[in-house]
C-alpha cells in the first residue's frame, strides 16, 4: 500500500502487526483482498452501500450493549461456514464491532487471518494495542476475552465524514486528550487548528505516542474512567461520549491532587469547553460514584503533570468519590 503512513506494533516477542493509514487505504485493501469476507458495522453498511453491495459481507450491529456473548454466539456458525471458503476476515466498524468480530474469529476460526478497519474517529486514534479481544458481560465493560491480534490494521480517515455528529465530535476530544497526555507541541497545534488538521497525520502521530505509552502502562487522560462511566449508564452511552465525561473527571482530579497547575488546567478546560453536543446528554454522575464504590478500595487513574506529561497513581476509591462530589458541586460537566 504505497503512499500511506505505516506503523508497526510488537504485541509479543514473535507477534507484530502493521498499521496502514491514509485516505483511500480501505479501497486499496479491497483491491488486494479478493477472497476476504467482511463483517461490517450496520451504520457503516448503511452509509456506504455502493462500497459493500458487491462484497461478500455480514452486517453486525455496533454499540456497547451489542458487544455481548449473545452476539458472539449468533456469529459463530456464520464464521465457521465462511471459513470453509475464505482465509481472511475483515472487521469494518467502530471499536465494539472490532471486538465482537475479533472475539468470534479467534474463538472458532483462530487460524484464519484477521484484518481490522476502524471507521470511527475514536477507534482510529485509540488504535489496537492489545493481545486480546473483549466482550461485555452482566452489564460490565470488557469482562470476557480471548487472546488474539489482527494481522493488519487499515485506517482510512474518509470514514469519519459519515460518522454520526456526537461521536465524531467526541472523537476529536479523544484525540485532544491523547495530545495533552503525550505531546505538548501536538496539543498546541491541535488547539489552534481544531477540526481542521489533516487526519492522516494526526492519527499517525497519536498512534505513535500510544504505541510507546500504552506499553509502559500510561493510558491517556480519561481512558481509565471511561469504563466506569459506561457501566454507570448501563452501557447505553457510546464510548466517545462516556470518554468525554471521564476526561473531564480526570482533569479535575489532576488539579485537585496538585499534579496539574491552575494555569495548565484552565488552558485544557478552555479547549474542552468547545466540545458541546447538539443536545444535552443525560447521565447521573451519582451512578459513576456508586460504580467506584463497587470496584474495591483502590483505583488507578491517569493524571496530568502538565501539558504533554502523563503519569498514573493509585488512589483510595473513597477519596476519589469525594473529589468527584466536590467537582460536581462546582458544575463539573462542560459538555452535558
Order of alpha helices (4+ residues) and beta strands (2+ residues): beta-beta-alpha-beta-alpha-alpha-beta-alpha-beta-alpha-beta-alpha-beta-beta-beta-alpha-alpha-alpha-alpha-alpha-alpha-alpha-beta-beta-alpha
